[in-house]
Amino acid sequence: MTGNRIKVSSINDHIWLLNDNNEATGYVIAGSERALIIDTMNGYEDVAAIAKSITTLPLTVVNTHGHPDHIYGNIFFEEAYINPRDMALAAHHYAQPPFFVDIMQKTGKKPAAFLPVQEGDTFDLGGLVLEVYELAGHTPGGILLLDRKDRILFTGDSIIEQCWMQMEESLPMDIFAASLRKIEKFRNAFDYILSGHAQGLIGAEIVEAQRCAVEEVAA
């Protein structure tokens, strides 16, 4: 199923990219027992129904961070994982008009209850495990998810083609630089990234390019 806004394309036989009107990107990753949804995008279209048309497996939802274009689709789910450092940010955006207040008032829907996720946690989907790493910078509670089997790192907006550090809640550049340096300990485990605004696989060399740029600014 492809919606009016959300277009579905395959990365491989068990990972699907959900492109929400070229404004945000989510993912469905299927193991043998469960499927994981990474980010629920803008909430204008029922991402749960689209995910269920892709797989019949039970669904788990995780948000890479607390910005609206990654969490508003949570209204179609009962619960979602997010890093505790971004819970207040997400709650702030849940209260903002016009979209979210209007949608809740018109439909009676409420955002998914948040569950905490932090570095060291894993999502075991059955034959496929995603590891959680924290990356403070774009927001205080940004997370990465590492898929060693497919050698892909899901980065949300923490690592993308542009360096989005101009947000009010973004942390100082030296803290972001230190966060990016932490990736070195598992850098040999992935060849590609999939970001929160990607339309396909991105070469992992973007990680080094962004780290160097951030270190230059921080210096």
N, C-alpha and C positions, 0 to 999 in steps of 0.2 A: 504493500500500500504506500503510495506517495500522495501527500496532501496537496492542498492548494499552495501553501507556503513552503512546507518541508519536503524537500526532494531527497530521496534515498539513493545512495550508490554504494557499491561493494568495494571494500579495501581488499578483502580476501574472502574465503568461504565462511568465516565466522566473525568478521568485523564489518560493520556498516557505518557509513558516514551519513549524518542527517544535516542537510544544509537548509537552514531556516531563512529563506529569502535573501541569501548572501549577507545576512546580518549577524548570524551566530551559527555555530556548529556543535552538534552533539554526536554521540557515538553509542552504538549497541555492540557489545562484545559477548559472544555466546561461548560457554563451555559445554560440557556434557550434562551438567546438572542445573546451572543457573545462567542467567544473562545479566550483564551489568550495563546500565545506562549512565554514561558520563555526560553530565550537564543536560538540562531540560529546555534550554533556549528561552524564547520570548513569551511563551504561553498563549499565543494566539490560536494555536492548533493543538489538538489532543495528541501529544507525543506518546502517551501510554497506548492509545489505540494503534498508532503507527508501529510502535515497538512490538505490540502483540501480533501485528500482521507479519512481522519479520520472523518471530520466534514464539513458540508456545511454552518456553521455559519460564519458570518464576523469575520475576524482575527485581533487581536491586538498583537503587538510584544513588549516585554520588555526585556532589557538586564540587568542581575544582576550586571555586571561590564564591564570594557572596554578591557578585554584581547581577543586575536584573536580567541581562541577556543570557544568564547561565542558570537562573533559579526560578524564573517566573512560571515555567512549565511544571514546577513542583505541585501546582494545584491539581494535577491529574493523578497524584500518587498519595499514599498514606504516610510515607516516611522517606527521608533522604538523609544521607550522610554528608556532613560538612565539618571542616576543621573548627573547633570552638572559637578560635581567634577571629573568625569571620561571621560568627552567629549574630553579633550585634549589627554588623554591616548589612547582612541579609534582612534582619528584622526591620531595619530602617527603610530599606527599599520596598519591603512588603507593604509598608504603610503609605507609599507615595501614590498620588494621582498622576495622570489620569487612568493609566491602564489598570493597575492592580486593584485599586479601590473600586473602580467601575465593574471590573470582572467579578469581584467577590460579591458586590451588591446585586448584580444582575443574575448571577448563576448560583449564588449561595456556596460556592466553592471556597475552600480555605487551603492555605499552603500546607505542604507535608510537614509533619513533625520532624524536627531535626534530631539526628543521632550523631554523636561525636566520632570523628575519625582523625587519626594523627599518625605521625611518622612511626613506622614499624608495624602498622596494621596491614593486613592483607585481605583481598577478596578472592576466595577460592571458588571458582566457577565450575570445577570438575575438569581436571586435565589442563587447566589454564588458571594461573594465579597472577593477580595484579598486586604489586607492592606499592605502598604509599610512602611518599617522601614529602616533607614540608619544604616550601620555597617561599619564604617571606620576601616581599618586594612590591609587586603590583598591588597586592593587598596583604595585610598581616597574616592571613590564614590560607594563602594559596597552597595547593598541593599538586604533586605530580603523581602519575600512576605508571609504573613500569611493567610492561609485558615482555618478559624475557623470552618467551616462546617465539613470539613474532618479531622480537627485537625492535619494539616500538615504545616510545615514551609519550604518554598523553600529558600535555603541558598546560591546558587551559589557556589563560592569557599571561602566564608567567614567562613563557618563552614563545614569542611570535615574531613575525617579520618586522614589526614595529616595536619600539621599546615604550610601553604604555606606563610611564612612571609619573605622569603629570596629575594623577588623581589626588584628591584631598587626602584620601586614606593611604596612599602609597607611602612606603617607608623611604628613609634616606638612601641615597645611591650606594654608600659604602656598605650598608646592611644588605642590600640587594646583591652587591658584588660578592660578599662573603657567602651568601646563600648559593649563588651560582657556582662558586668554587667547590661546594660540597658535592656537586654532581660528579666530580672526578672519581670518586670512590666507586661509582657504578657506570662510568662512561663507556666501558668496553661491553656493556650489556645491551646496547641499542644502536641501531643504524639510522633510524628515522624518528621524527616526531610527528604527532598529530595535535594541532593546537585548537583553541576554542574558536578560531575563525579560518581554519584551513579548508581547502577544497580537495585535498589529496595529501599524499605523503610528502613530507619535507625532509630533506637531507639533514642528518644530525650535526653537520658542521655549523649549523646556525647557533648551536649551543656555545661553541667557542667564539664565534663572531660576536654574539651578544655579550658574553662575559668580558671580552677584550674592550668592547665599546663602553660598557658600564664601568669597568675599572679605570678607563681613561677619563670618563666624566668624574668619577669619584676622586681621582687624583687631582 
